[in-house]
């Protein structure tokens, strides 16, 4: 299991894509499980599953979401002050049975 806390936070877009591609390949090719915490919808869209957290509670559980679907979750939020506080935890696994 690999834990990745904001793995693309300080990277340019090219380097971010490389890191996210490496993580996705690790899942596909080696059966690794990745738990990634990010505020970046683009990074979260690489995940098999996205859990959206707000105020310590899971507010969404999304399977294979697209970038646009993740953006819609935040665009539909009525309280703009809650958006930055919402963390996305994105566990990616090679098989459904391996997910927590």
N, C-alpha and C positions, 0 to 999 in steps of 0.2 A: 504494500500500500504506500502510495506517495501522497504526502500532504503538501499542497502548494498554496501559500498565502500571498495573494496579489502577484502571481508570477510574471505578469506583464506590466506592472505598475510604473516602472521607470524606463520602459523600453520604447524605442521608436516602432512604427507600425510594421516594418519589415522584420525586425527582430522578434516582435510579439507573435507574428504569424509563424515564425520558425519555432519558437518555444511551444506554442499551442499545437503545431503540427507534430512536434516531437512527443508531447504528452499524448495526443490522440494515437500516434503510432505505437506508443508503449502499451496502450490499452489493447489495440487491435492485434499487434504482433506478439506481445509477450504476456497478455492476460493481466496486466497491472490494473489495479484500482487506483483512481485518482480522486482525492477530495480537494477541491479548489475553492478558495474563498476569493471573490472578486466583486468589484463595483462596476466592472466593464461588461456591458451587454454583449459586445463582440466576443470577448473571451468566454463568457458563459454559453454562448451559442455553439461552442465546440463540444459541449457536454452532452451525454446521453440523458442526463436528468438534472434539473435545476430546482433547488428548493429556495424560495424567496422568503427571507426573514424580515420581520419588522417588529421592533419592541420585544425581541426575544421569542417571538412566535412565528411558526411557519404559516405564511399567508397564501402560498401557491406551491404546488408540486407539479412540475412540467416535465413531460417526457419528450425528449428530442426536440426541444424548442428551436425555432429559427431566431435570428437576430431581431426581425420585426416583431415576432410574438413577445419577446422579452421586452422590447421597447414599449409595446402596447400596455404591458403590466404597469409600467411606471407612468406612462402618459395618462392612464385612467385613474391614477391616484389623486383623490380630491385634496389631500393635504400636502402641499409641496414641501413642507418642512420634514415630512417623513421620508421623502425619496432618498436623500443622502444617507439616512440611517439604515436603509434596507440593504442588508448584505445578501449576496447570492452565494450559496454553497452548492457547488456543482460536482457531485460524485460521478465519475465516469468509470464504467466497468466493461469488461469484455463480454460478460454474460449476465443475464438478469439475476440468476441465482447468487451471484457474488455481491450484489448490492445490499447495503445495510437497510 
